[in-house]
Amino acid sequence: MRFRILSAIAVSLGLLALPAWSQGLSHFRSDHGVAQGQQPLPADFSVDAKQLWRTTLAPGHSSPCVCGDLIVLTTFQADEKELATVCLDRATGVVRWKQVVPTESIEPFHSTGSPATATPACNGKQIFTFFGSYGLLCYDLDGNLLWEKTMGPFQDEFGAASSPVLVDDKLILNADHDIDSFIIALDQTSGETVWRADRSEATRSYSTPIVLERDGAKQVVVAGALQLAAYDSATGEKLWWFNGLSRIVDCTPVIHDGRIYSASWTPGGDPGERISMEPFAQALAQYDKNQNGLVAKDELPPASPVLERFFRIDLNQDQQLDEQEWARHAAVFERAQNVAVALVPGTRGSLDPQHVQWSYNRGLPTVPSSVVYDGVMTMVKDSGIVTLLDINNGQMLQQLRAAGRGNYYASLVAGDGKVYLISESGVMTVLESGPEGKILSSYDFGERVMATPVIADGIFYIRTDAALYSFTKS
């Protein structure tokens, strides 16, 4: 009853997720991971899934962007150091065109990552791609370059990963890195900057913004380090925020019935296992061997938690830390909260406690975004531990282990009474939706999977490191 009342309030107040798919728009998680429509989907990929086609592609971590009769994604060929936007025919999987990015250098990126991570966006007439090595590029549906906006590489040795999203006639990109973080809105037609909001207080994170509609106006909601914040999509004004996220956020939140659901985890943010940094004066007394008032990288002991994170703390990259740099990141460690949380959006300023409907702090994901479907928030952490939470109160309904062990990077998707999750090693686990969460099947693709699958019109698009697959229910 409480949930139905809250849902009714949310609807009456206009707190709705903007269904981009219904406006002919497509960007990362524009459907919040839930298939639209009532088309049947496979319950077991070894039994009732029909492969329509398989197209071999260069690796990349971007999800397929479905755009009318096209599918767009990005690739990276390491030997040639080539970044490219690739467009396929949706019906056949045949490559229609490929455009190579004219970058002169490739940004640094994590060993498990890729410089082709951001998912393209499409408004039905234009295709937008982003590479941290180069910037934003806009093509027409035939692959002709319409405009570009160079930006990056950024100061972040793990690279850039947040994807562009579409709001009305604007293209929104969030860029949270070690320094000079910002969120920007560009005119889709011209590429000109409409607004740019400073996020200098933010440290590195890789989450993609989501779009919230309230009373006919749209807000861009960003989950960044320590804070989830909402911006006016028309002006870039920061409207409201919630303090209490992890120190690095990879997961993209979802909106369901007016609530925002977010779950993220980063090492060192759990009670009893927190990473901390001693006061700077104490650090100088312990480590400053040459007594120059700075802590150099080669002065730190091998076991220091600062050492392996030195790059991101050393903001001016002079290989030594001053008091300001030390204090800034010490505060990040101190404030970080690993948590799954359900929030009712605010109006102005910091959210009051009553906006927090519930929180939960176990079984949290590191990278994959969770999915809210059939009354349940489903999330998966590395090693394949799946946690089901009741979206009414945040209580754990069940915890089980997926067939795929190891790490998880692809976000969860759902539809037709099922929830799908796929491990890095390529093992897909299919769950029955709802509070029971029974495992229906598993299927091993035998190929590495980092990209989030997409479901469109009853067709499953799954990208591995080797190919893009198209499946339907047989």
Buried (B, 14 or more C-beta within 10 A) or exposed (E): EEBEEBBEEBEEBEBBBBBBBEEEBBBBBBBBBBBBEEBBBBBEBEEBBEEBBBBEBBBBBBBBBBBEEBBBBBBBBEEEEBBBBBBBBBEEBEEBBBBEBEBEEBBBBEEEBBBBBBBBBBBEEBBBBBBBBBBBBBBEBEBEEBBBBEBBBBBBBBBBBBBBBBBBEBBBBBBBBBBBBBBBBBEBBEBEEBBEBEBEEBBBBBBBBBBBBBEEEBBBBBBBBBBBBBBBBBEBEBBBBBEBBBBBBBBBBBBBBBBBBBBBBBBBBBEEEEBEBBEBEEBBEBBBEEEEEBBBBEBBEEEBEBBEBBBBBBBEEEEBBBBEBBBBBBEBBEBBBBBBBBBBBBEEEEBEEEBBBBBBBBBBBBBBBBBBBBBBBBBBBBEBBBBBBBBBEBEEBBEBEBBBBEBBBBBBBBBBBBBBBBBBBBBBBBBBBBEEBEBBBBBBBEBBBBBBBBBBEBBBBBBBBBBBBBBBBE
